[in-house]
Amino acid sequence: MIHVAVMGHGTVGSGVVEIIDKNKKEVDAASKDEVCVKYILDLRDFPGDPHEDLLIKDYKIIVDDPEVDIVVEALGGIDLAYKYTKEALLNGKSVVTSNKAVVAEHGVELLKIAKEKNCSYLFEASVGGGIPILRPLNTSFRAERIEGITGILNGTTNFMLTKMDEEGCDYDDVLKEAQSKGYAEKNPEADVCGYDACRKIAILTSLSMGKTVHYQNITTEGITNINKVDFEYAKKMGASVKLLGLSRNLDGECMALVAPFMVSDKSPLYAVRGVFNAVMVRGNMLGDTLFYGQGAGKLATASAIVSDIVDCSINKGKTIECTWKDEEAVMADDSKKVFNYFIRVKKEAFDNLVKSVGIKEKVVVESVSDEIGFVSDRISEDKFLKAKEICSNSIINYIRILDM
């Protein structure tokens, strides 16, 4: 029998227990053993809960119980989640989680401990919710050199940008709606400022490159400056605006970025609407592969966790190898980040700015009021930032243009 302890009885943790209950036949068959939940850790009381008899408040009971094979970390946050995860691994228990913050901050250390203790640390649900993306990166792409990853990695911002695109809504209005629907927190900073997507692209890139990419080293811009006028321009260009996390392998150096991008209607990512997520992986032999699905939600996320539980069950007493190694990735500087930029500029400054950034095949979008929108030449980030600094009072907004 495989004994599982679930730390956290909130949305995700309760979803894990629900799936193990309702899909018991399928879970046991896939695990080649009977999987049962022995403990549920939570400081709250849940009177009347069908699993009330499994509830405990002391995590030491879990880490000290030799019968517990697998621990699900569904606590959220960083400090306690990291502490409990590390102690469980040091006691030889496999840990599975959806906690992208802990994975991005401490993943390489926890993977190393798991290997030393002949157990596993799995985190499929930390990126893309129920979308199977980390496992394929770790296994299916082993014969490939991953050249790039591009993803819509945050359902909250994709919902907001979709509403702005389809209904012409203002940013403040769609944020309020996202909060009322439970997609955005009262403090939405992690989503709208791009921090959530940043941690996810750091994890994806660490796996694809096999080296540690620290999220703190990734340039991150959110959607707080995007407004409905940007979408008016985008429509004229046959495009939409998406918050993307992307990384590129530039001859062994890593270029990574989170920012709003103009995405052409010819791109598969253009059609990803609402709260859905999608990740496009480019292999040097395979070409582009798209992974699409629900990026969050109780059962979608819990489904990915239970899949990791099955893998740990099958590999009990062994470590599931991970491509992510304890070696620092070399990060490319701004001179190697090259894009076309869509730029909105005041009419009187248009000529001077074009001298600095060029103009792509004289692409000028029909102007709105007293401004001009145009597409720059393909230029490096450092060159663009210098021009932006010089013309800071004249540039109304800018959005990079996706070329993959």
N, C-alpha and C positions, 0 to 999 in steps of 0.2 A: 504494500500500500504506500502511496505517495501522500505525505502529510504536508498541507499548505497552510501557511499563516498569512493573513491579510492585514497589513498595517494601514489603517484608515478605512472608515466605513461611510465615506462620503459618496459622491456621485460615481467615481471610477471604482472604488473598492467594493461598493455594494453591487456594481455591475459585474465585477469578476465573480463574486459569489453567486449571483443570479445565473450567469452562463454555466458555471460548473454544475449548478443544480439542474437547470433546464436541459442542458446538452450533455448530461452525465454519460449517456451511452456513447456518444461520439467522442467525448474527451477521454474516457477510459480506453476506448478502442485505439485512439491515436497514440495514447501514452503507453499502451501495452501494460497497463497496471491500473488499479483503482486509485483515483485522485479524490481526496476528501479535504475539506477545510477543517482544521483543528482549532484554530484561534482567529479571532477578529479583534484587533487592537484599536481602541478608540477611547478617549477620555470622556466622551458623552455617553449618556444612557439612551437606550432605544427600547423603551417599554413596549411590549407587544410585538417586537420584531421576531420573525420566525427563527432567527439565529441568535436569539438573546442569550442562550446558554453558552455560546461560544465567545461572548464578549469578555475581554480582559482590558486592564488599564496599565499594566506594567510590561514594557517591551522585553525586560529581562527574562520573563517567562518563555518568550519565543526563542531568544538567542541561546538560552541555557537548556532547552529541551532537545535532546538528541534525536527524538522522533521527527522533528520538523526538518523536511528536506528542502522546501522552497519557500521563500518569503516574498510576498508582493508588497512593494513599497508604494502606497497610494496616499501618502501623507500630504504631499505638496510642500512648498517652501524648500529651503536649502539645509539649514544647520542641523535640525533634528533628523531630517530624512537622510542626510549624509552620514551622521553619527550612527544611526540604527543600521543603515545599509552596510557600513564598514564593519560593524561588530558582527552582523550576521555572516558576512563573507569570511571574516577571520575565524568564525566558528564552523566553517565548511559548508554553509548553507547557500544554495544558489539564490540569487535575488533577481526579480524582474520588476520593471518600473516603467512609468510613463513620464517621469519627472525630468523634463529636458534641462531644467536649471542645474540639477545635480550632475546629470550626464555631461553637460557642456563644461561645467566647472571642475569636476573630479573624475570624469569617465576613465581616463587613461590609468589613473591610480587604482581605481576599483577593479578594472579589468586585470591589472597586474596581480592584485591580491587574489582574485578569483582563480587565476592560473596557478598561483603558489599553493592554494588550498584545494585544488582539484574540484572546483565547482564553477558555476557560470554566472556572469552578470549580463543580462539581456535587457534591451530597452527599445524594442521595435515600436512600442506605442508612443515613444517620446517625440517622434517626427511623423506628422501625417495621420495621427490617430489610428484609424483602422486600415489605412493604406499600407499594404506590404511593400516597403521600400528598403529598409535597412538590411533585412535578410537577403534580398536579391543582390544588394551591393556587396554583401559579405560572402556570397556563394556564387550566384549566377553570373556575375561579371568578373570572375577570377581570371579568365583568359583575356580580358579586355584591358586596355589602358583607358581609363576614364578621362576624357578630354574636358568635360564640362557638365555641370548640373545647374538647372534653372527651375525654380519652383515657386508656385503660389502656396505659401506655407502657413498662412494665417487666415482662418475663416472669417474672423470678425472684420478685418479690413477688406477682404474680398466682398463680403456682404455689403459693406458701406460703399465701396467703389462701384459695385454693380448697381445699387440704387441711384447713385449719382449719375451713372451712365444712362440707365434705362428711363429714369423718371425726372432727370434734371434737378435733383434735390441739392440743397446746400449741405456742406460738411456738418454743420452743427445739428441740422435736422436728422441726418442719417445716423449720427452718433447717438442722439437721444433714442431713436428707434432701436438701434442695436442694443442699447442698455435696457430698454423696456422688454425686449425679447430674450434677454439673458445672454446675448452673444458678447456683450462688452461689460467689463466691470465698472463699478462706480468711478474708480480711478482707471481709465483705459490706457494709461501710458504704455504699458508693456506691449499692447497690440498696435496702437496708432503711431507710436514712435519707432516701431520696427524691432524692438528688443526681443520679442518672442521669435520672430522670423530669423533674427541674427543667431540665436542659440541653435536653432534647427539647422541652418545652413552650415554652422560650425561643426555640428555632429555629422552631417552628411559628407562634408568635405574631409573630415578626419578619417572617415571610413573609406571614401573613394581614393584618397591619396595615400592612406596607410600611415599617416603622420598626424601629429597633434596640431590642430588649428584652433587657436584661442579666440573666442568670440570677441574679446576685448580688442583684438587687432583687425576687426572687420569694420570698414566704414559703413555706418548705418544711418539712413534717413527714413523718416516715416511719411505719413500721408497728411499731416496737419496743414500743409501749405497747398494741398490740391483743392481746387474749387470747380464749380460747374462750368466756368469759362474754359478751363483746360479740356473738359470733355467736349465742348463745342468745337474746339480746334481738332481734337482727336477724331471726331466723326468726319470732319472734312478730309482727314488724312486716311480714312478707312482703318481706324485703330481705336483702341480703348486704353485706359490707364490701369495698370495692375501694380500692386506692391510685390516685388520679386526678391527672392534671395538667390544669388547666383555665385558660382565659383568656376574658375577655369584653371586648368593645368597648363601653365606656360613654360614648357621645357623644364619641368621640375619645380618651378616656382608657383605659388598659389596666389591667384587673384580672386578675391572674394568681396562681395558687396551686397548690401540690402538697400533698396531704394525704389521709388515709383518709376515705372518704365512705360513708354508708349509701346503697346503690343499690337502688331498688325493683325487684321482679320484673317490673314493667311497662316498665322501661327496656331497650333493646337491649343495653346494657353489662352487665346482670345475667348474661346467658348466656355471657359471655366467660370461659372457664375455663382452668385450667392455664397453660402458658407463652405462650398466645396474647395478642396485642395487638389493640386496636381504637381507632380515632380517629373521633369524631363531629364533623362540621363543620356549623354552622348558618349558612346564607346568608339574607339578608333577603328574597329572592325565592324561592329554591329550597327553603328549609326545611332539614330535617336529612338529611345523607348520612353513611352509616357505611362506614368502611374497616376491613377485618378480615383478619387473617392471621398468619403466623409473624413474630414481632417480632425474632427472632434466629436464629442457626444458620448454619453454614458456607455452604450453597448458597443459602439464602433471602437472606442479606445479599449474597453474591457476585452473585446474579442482579440485584439492584438496581444494583450497581456496573457490571455489564456493560451494563445498559440505559443508564446514563449514558455509558459508553464509546461506545455506538452513537450517542447524541445528539451527542457531541463529534465523532465521525467525520463525520456528516452535515453538521455546521456548522463544519468545519475552516476556520480562518482568520477565524472570526467569533466574537462573544460571544453566548452564549445569555443573553438578558436575564432578570433576576431582579427580583421585586417588592420585595425587601428593599433598602431605601435607607439611606444614611448620614445618618440623622436620628433623634434620640433620641425614643422614645415617652414620653409623659407617663403616669406610673404613678398609678393611683387609690390614695388612702389607705384606711386600714382602715374609715373611716366609710361607704365605698361598697361594701364587701364584706359582702353581706347573705345570711344563711342561717338555716334552722332548724337547731338543734343537738339531737342526741340526747345526753342527759346522764345519767350514773350518779352518784348522790349518796347520802351517808349519810342514813338516815331522819330523824335529828334536825335536819338542816340543810335538808331539802326545802322547807319553807315559806319560809324566808328567801331561798333561791336563786330560788324562783318569783317572789318579789316583784321581783327584779332582772331576770330574763330572760323572765318570762311563761311561759305554758304553752299550747301549741297545742291549742285546742278540748278542753282537759282530757285530752290524750293521755298517760295514764300506763300504762307497760308493766308487766305483772305483776312484782312485785318479786322479787329474788333475795337470800336471806339477810337481811342487815341494811341493804340499800340499796334505792333506788327508781330506776327508769329512766323518763325522761319526755322529751317533745319540747318544746323551747322555742318561743316565738313566733319569727317571722322578725325577726331583729335584726342590727344591724351588728356587725362583728368587734370594733371598738373597745369597744362596749358590753359584748359578751360577755367580752372580756379583762379589763375592769375588774371584772366580777362574779366572774370566775375568780380574780382576784388576792385579792379579799376573802374568797372561800370556798375558798381553795387547799387547806386541810386537809380539806375535806369532799367535794370533787369527786373521784370515783374515776377517771372517764374521760369523754371527750366525743368525739363524731364528728359532723362536719357531714353534712347530708342533701342529696343531689343533687336539684336542681329542674329539670334540663335533660337 
